Amino acid sequence: MKCTWRFVLKIVGLSLAVAGLICVIIGFWDKLAEDVSGAAESLRSKRRSRYPEFDDYDDDFYE
């Protein structure tokens, strides 16, 4: 009987932790989206600067 209660409490605790994580993600969604788009733009600019000799050929390739 003791093991059953421990198992139930572990499931409840895990469920509450997952629900809290989902709430944090939803609450900070706009800031997370800004960070992801900023990181993507940073990677694009690094990729562009890797080949500077080709910069004048196709300017709208990466946009």
C-alpha positions in Angstrom: 0.0 0.0 0.0 2.9 2.3 0.8 4.4 1.8 -2.7 1.1 2.7 -4.3 0.9 6.0 -2.6 4.5 6.9 -3.5 3.8 6.0 -7.1 0.7 8.1 -7.1 2.5 11.1 -5.5 5.3 10.8 -8.1 2.8 10.9 -10.9 1.0 13.9 -9.4 4.3 15.7 -8.8 5.4 15.0 -12.4 2.1 16.3 -13.7 2.4 19.5 -11.7 5.9 20.0 -12.9 4.9 19.6 -16.6 2.0 21.9 -16.1 4.2 24.5 -14.6 6.7 24.2 -17.4 3.9 24.7 -20.0 2.7 27.8 -18.1 6.1 29.3 -18.2 6.5 28.6 -21.9 3.1 30.2 -22.6 3.9 33.2 -20.4 7.2 33.9 -22.0 6.3 32.9 -25.6 6.8 36.4 -27.0 10.3 36.7 -25.5 11.2 33.2 -26.5 10.1 33.9 -30.1 12.2 37.1 -30.2 15.3 35.2 -29.0 14.8 32.4 -31.5 14.4 34.9 -34.4 17.4 36.9 -33.2 19.5 33.7 -33.1 18.3 32.7 -36.6 19.2 36.2 -37.9 22.6 35.9 -36.3 23.3 32.6 -37.9 22.2 34.0 -41.3 24.6 36.9 -41.0 27.4 34.6 -40.0 26.7 32.5 -43.1 26.7 35.6 -45.3 30.0 36.8 -44.0 31.7 33.5 -44.6 31.8 34.1 -48.3 32.4 37.9 -48.8 33.6 37.5 -52.3 30.1 36.4 -53.4 28.2 39.2 -51.7 27.7 41.3 -54.8 26.2 38.5 -56.9 22.8 37.7 -55.3 21.7 40.0 -52.5 18.2 38.6 -52.0 19.3 34.9 -51.8 19.1 34.8 -48.0 16.0 37.0 -47.5 
